[in-house]
Amino acid sequence: MKNIKMVVAYDGSRFHGFEKQPNVEMTIQGKLESVLSIMTGTTVEVIGAGRTDAGVHARGMICNAFVESDLSENEIRDYMNKYLPDDICICDVKEAADRFHARYKATGKTYMYTCYIGDIKPVFNRKYVYVLNRKPDVEKMREGAKFLMGSHDFKSFCGNPKMKKSTVRCVDKIDIVCKGSYLTISVHGDGFLQNMVRIIVGTLLEVGWGKKKPEDIPDIIDAQDRNAAGFTAPALGLCLMKVDYN
């Protein structure tokens, strides 16, 4: 029995999120477990670094699983890529220490949200960008983002109203870049609540559109009320880029 660490990329467009659910066939975790279970002839549990929502994509999701197999790392990768659907790819497989746990050992994550601000419809990127009907004030968004930096109770930015665990998280970097027809918001933190990045994006876009002021952000945080923050940006623009480990 060996613990394998996998780097997984996927187009989340047609999946109901990463986490497997009862009576739901189309999940990333479910597909990974199905292929690994057939490969090994035993039931395999896949652990993911996070639980991306339905429609969210990933370039660098990290997973681990204990498998009983004589196949090499590359052979496991190639077997999985042969039998997984075309919108899921195993980029790398490495044997990890028995104590490695993709979720509990993660120290940080980077998400990128992509908006389209061009004049012509993005036909070929339409499943991966949020098309804005008007360009926001990027400098105002950057001003607002500064107030989100640091360790805060992000309850106002949590999409789960029944959340009972701590909603304190640390966001240490928000980069907002406008290049050509694309506006990207990259967020790095030690962990994220349900819909947190998408609500941060929606709130900053409202700042950029003048619906909120940058200096409103501290009051939004202090309110600890989901209704105080902005809208939840659509899932299709969000991508998990990287997971950090010590």
PyMOL commands that set and color helices and strands:
alter all, ss='L'
color gray80, all
select helices_A, chain A and resi 12-14+28-40+73-83+123-125+138-146+155-157+196-208+214-223+226-228+235-237
alter helices_A, ss='H'
color red, helices_A
select strands_A, chain A and resi 2-10+46-48+57-67+88-96+106-116+130-131+150-153+168-179+182-189+238-245
alter strands_A, ss='S'
color yellow, strands_A
deselect
rebuild
show_as cartoon
